[in-house]
Amino acid sequence: MTRTEIENEVEKQKRVRRVMYIAETILVSGLLFWFVSALTSGA
């Protein structure tokens, strides 16, 4: 593997990790929003 290939792999890993982080954040905030609205409408 050349240096460029290794750098490209590292960049790809960073991008995947960022996408996963964003997806998790959206999922968690969506669940929180649903939970809060369920509580307020149920109360």
N, CA, C and O atoms as CSV, one atom per row, in Angstrom:
chain,resi,resn,atom,element,x,y,z
A,1,MET,N,N,0.847,-1.209,0.000
A,1,MET,CA,C,0.000,0.000,0.000
A,1,MET,C,C,0.875,1.248,0.000
A,1,MET,O,O,1.828,1.363,0.771
A,2,THR,N,N,0.534,2.160,-0.867
A,2,THR,CA,C,1.292,3.412,-0.890
A,2,THR,C,C,0.766,4.359,0.171
A,2,THR,O,O,-0.291,4.135,0.761
A,3,ARG,N,N,1.515,5.409,0.401
A,3,ARG,CA,C,1.130,6.402,1.408
A,3,ARG,C,C,-0.215,7.030,1.050
A,3,ARG,O,O,-1.059,7.243,1.921
A,4,THR,N,N,-0.410,7.327,-0.242
A,4,THR,CA,C,-1.658,7.961,-0.686
A,4,THR,C,C,-2.851,7.061,-0.403
A,4,THR,O,O,-3.892,7.531,0.056
A,5,GLU,N,N,-2.702,5.761,-0.677
A,5,GLU,CA,C,-3.791,4.812,-0.424
A,5,GLU,C,C,-4.158,4.778,1.054
A,5,GLU,O,O,-5.336,4.760,1.411
A,6,ILE,N,N,-3.140,4.771,1.905
A,6,ILE,CA,C,-3.376,4.753,3.353
A,6,ILE,C,C,-4.108,6.017,3.766
A,6,ILE,O,O,-5.061,5.954,4.543
A,7,GLU,N,N,-3.675,7.168,3.259
A,7,GLU,CA,C,-4.329,8.435,3.595
A,7,GLU,C,C,-5.779,8.436,3.132
A,7,GLU,O,O,-6.660,8.931,3.836
A,8,ASN,N,N,-6.029,7.880,1.945
A,8,ASN,CA,C,-7.401,7.805,1.440
A,8,ASN,C,C,-8.265,6.934,2.343
A,8,ASN,O,O,-9.419,7.266,2.613
A,9,GLU,N,N,-7.707,5.819,2.809
A,9,GLU,CA,C,-8.446,4.928,3.709
A,9,GLU,C,C,-8.793,5.638,5.010
A,9,GLU,O,O,-9.909,5.515,5.515
A,10,VAL,N,N,-7.822,6.386,5.551
A,10,VAL,CA,C,-8.047,7.125,6.798
A,10,VAL,C,C,-9.154,8.150,6.592
A,10,VAL,O,O,-10.028,8.299,7.446
A,11,GLU,N,N,-9.122,8.858,5.465
A,11,GLU,CA,C,-10.160,9.856,5.169
A,11,GLU,C,C,-11.527,9.198,5.093
A,11,GLU,O,O,-12.514,9.726,5.605
A,12,LYS,N,N,-11.574,8.024,4.440
A,12,LYS,CA,C,-12.837,7.297,4.285
A,12,LYS,C,C,-13.387,6.910,5.658
A,12,LYS,O,O,-14.582,7.051,5.920
A,13,GLN,N,N,-12.501,6.418,6.534
A,13,GLN,CA,C,-12.917,6.030,7.884
A,13,GLN,C,C,-13.473,7.224,8.642
A,13,GLN,O,O,-14.486,7.112,9.332
A,14,LYS,N,N,-12.803,8.381,8.513
A,14,LYS,CA,C,-13.258,9.594,9.196
A,14,LYS,C,C,-14.643,9.978,8.710
A,14,LYS,O,O,-15.511,10.343,9.503
A,15,ARG,N,N,-14.850,9.894,7.385
A,15,ARG,CA,C,-16.131,10.278,6.800
A,15,ARG,C,C,-17.233,9.355,7.312
A,15,ARG,O,O,-18.313,9.820,7.676
A,16,VAL,N,N,-16.968,8.053,7.342
A,16,VAL,CA,C,-17.955,7.077,7.815
A,16,VAL,C,C,-18.305,7.358,9.266
A,16,VAL,O,O,-19.473,7.326,9.651
A,17,ARG,N,N,-17.270,7.635,10.077
A,17,ARG,CA,C,-17.497,7.895,11.488
A,17,ARG,C,C,-18.346,9.139,11.675
A,17,ARG,O,O,-19.222,9.173,12.540
A,18,ARG,N,N,-18.086,10.179,10.855
A,18,ARG,CA,C,-18.856,11.421,10.952
A,18,ARG,C,C,-20.311,11.166,10.592
A,18,ARG,O,O,-21.211,11.660,11.271
A,19,VAL,N,N,-20.553,10.407,9.539
A,19,VAL,CA,C,-21.925,10.094,9.118
A,19,VAL,C,C,-22.646,9.312,10.207
A,19,VAL,O,O,-23.809,9.584,10.506
A,20,MET,N,N,-21.952,8.333,10.804
A,20,MET,CA,C,-22.548,7.542,11.879
A,20,MET,C,C,-22.906,8.430,13.063
A,20,MET,O,O,-23.967,8.281,13.670
A,21,TYR,N,N,-22.002,9.362,13.382
A,21,TYR,CA,C,-22.228,10.274,14.511
A,21,TYR,C,C,-23.456,11.137,14.264
A,21,TYR,O,O,-24.289,11.314,15.152
A,22,ILE,N,N,-23.563,11.680,13.034
A,22,ILE,CA,C,-24.712,12.524,12.684
A,22,ILE,C,C,-25.999,11.705,12.741
A,22,ILE,O,O,-27.012,12.167,13.268
A,23,ALA,N,N,-25.956,10.492,12.199
A,23,ALA,CA,C,-27.143,9.632,12.196
A,23,ALA,C,C,-27.586,9.313,13.621
A,23,ALA,O,O,-28.779,9.342,13.923
A,24,GLU,N,N,-26.626,9.008,14.498
A,24,GLU,CA,C,-26.957,8.712,15.894
A,24,GLU,C,C,-27.564,9.923,16.575
A,24,GLU,O,O,-28.523,9.801,17.338
A,25,THR,N,N,-27.000,11.099,16.297
A,25,THR,CA,C,-27.510,12.331,16.906
A,25,THR,C,C,-28.949,12.579,16.490
A,25,THR,O,O,-29.792,12.919,17.321
A,26,ILE,N,N,-29.237,12.407,15.183
A,26,ILE,CA,C,-30.597,12.607,14.676
A,26,ILE,C,C,-31.541,11.587,15.313
A,26,ILE,O,O,-32.652,11.925,15.720
A,27,LEU,N,N,-31.087,10.339,15.395
A,27,LEU,CA,C,-31.912,9.277,15.967
A,27,LEU,C,C,-32.236,9.566,17.426
A,27,LEU,O,O,-33.389,9.456,17.844
A,28,VAL,N,N,-31.219,9.935,18.201
A,28,VAL,CA,C,-31.417,10.207,19.627
A,28,VAL,C,C,-32.334,11.400,19.832
A,28,VAL,O,O,-33.233,11.354,20.672
A,29,SER,N,N,-32.115,12.480,19.067
A,29,SER,CA,C,-32.969,13.662,19.240
A,29,SER,C,C,-34.396,13.352,18.802
A,29,SER,O,O,-35.347,13.874,19.383
A,30,GLY,N,N,-34.554,12.510,17.785
A,30,GLY,CA,C,-35.887,12.109,17.346
A,30,GLY,C,C,-36.604,11.314,18.424
A,30,GLY,O,O,-37.788,11.531,18.684
A,31,LEU,N,N,-35.877,10.387,19.052
A,31,LEU,CA,C,-36.458,9.596,20.139
A,31,LEU,C,C,-36.826,10.480,21.323
A,31,LEU,O,O,-37.893,10.318,21.916
A,32,LEU,N,N,-35.944,11.417,21.668
A,32,LEU,CA,C,-36.215,12.335,22.774
A,32,LEU,C,C,-37.457,13.155,22.487
A,32,LEU,O,O,-38.318,13.323,23.350
A,33,PHE,N,N,-37.544,13.670,21.256
A,33,PHE,CA,C,-38.690,14.487,20.864
A,33,PHE,C,C,-39.981,13.680,20.976
A,33,PHE,O,O,-40.987,14.156,21.503
A,34,TRP,N,N,-39.931,12.438,20.464
A,34,TRP,CA,C,-41.107,11.570,20.525
A,34,TRP,C,C,-41.491,11.280,21.973
A,34,TRP,O,O,-42.670,11.304,22.326
A,35,PHE,N,N,-40.494,11.008,22.804
A,35,PHE,CA,C,-40.715,10.692,24.215
A,35,PHE,C,C,-41.361,11.871,24.935
A,35,PHE,O,O,-42.330,11.699,25.674
A,36,VAL,N,N,-40.823,13.067,24.717
A,36,VAL,CA,C,-41.347,14.274,25.371
A,36,VAL,C,C,-42.771,14.557,24.900
A,36,VAL,O,O,-43.638,14.878,25.713
A,37,SER,N,N,-43.020,14.444,23.601
A,37,SER,CA,C,-44.370,14.721,23.095
A,37,SER,C,C,-45.363,13.668,23.594
A,37,SER,O,O,-46.528,13.980,23.841
A,38,ALA,N,N,-44.905,12.430,23.741
A,38,ALA,CA,C,-45.772,11.376,24.271
A,38,ALA,C,C,-46.114,11.669,25.732
A,38,ALA,O,O,-47.249,11.462,26.161
A,39,LEU,N,N,-45.143,12.144,26.483
A,39,LEU,CA,C,-45.367,12.477,27.895
A,39,LEU,C,C,-46.331,13.646,28.032
A,39,LEU,O,O,-47.262,13.603,28.837
A,40,THR,N,N,-46.105,14.690,27.242
A,40,THR,CA,C,-46.934,15.892,27.368
A,40,THR,C,C,-48.360,15.626,26.905
A,40,THR,O,O,-49.304,16.139,27.506
A,41,SER,N,N,-48.537,14.838,25.855
A,41,SER,CA,C,-49.895,14.560,25.374
A,41,SER,C,C,-50.608,13.580,26.312
A,41,SER,O,O,-51.832,13.618,26.440
A,42,GLY,N,N,-49.835,12.701,26.969
A,42,GLY,CA,C,-50.420,11.727,27.879
A,42,GLY,C,C,-50.791,12.348,29.213
A,42,GLY,O,O,-51.720,11.893,29.879
A,43,ALA,N,N,-50.064,13.390,29.604
A,43,ALA,CA,C,-50.303,14.006,30.918
A,43,ALA,C,C,-51.586,14.833,30.927
A,43,ALA,O,O,-51.936,15.418,31.952
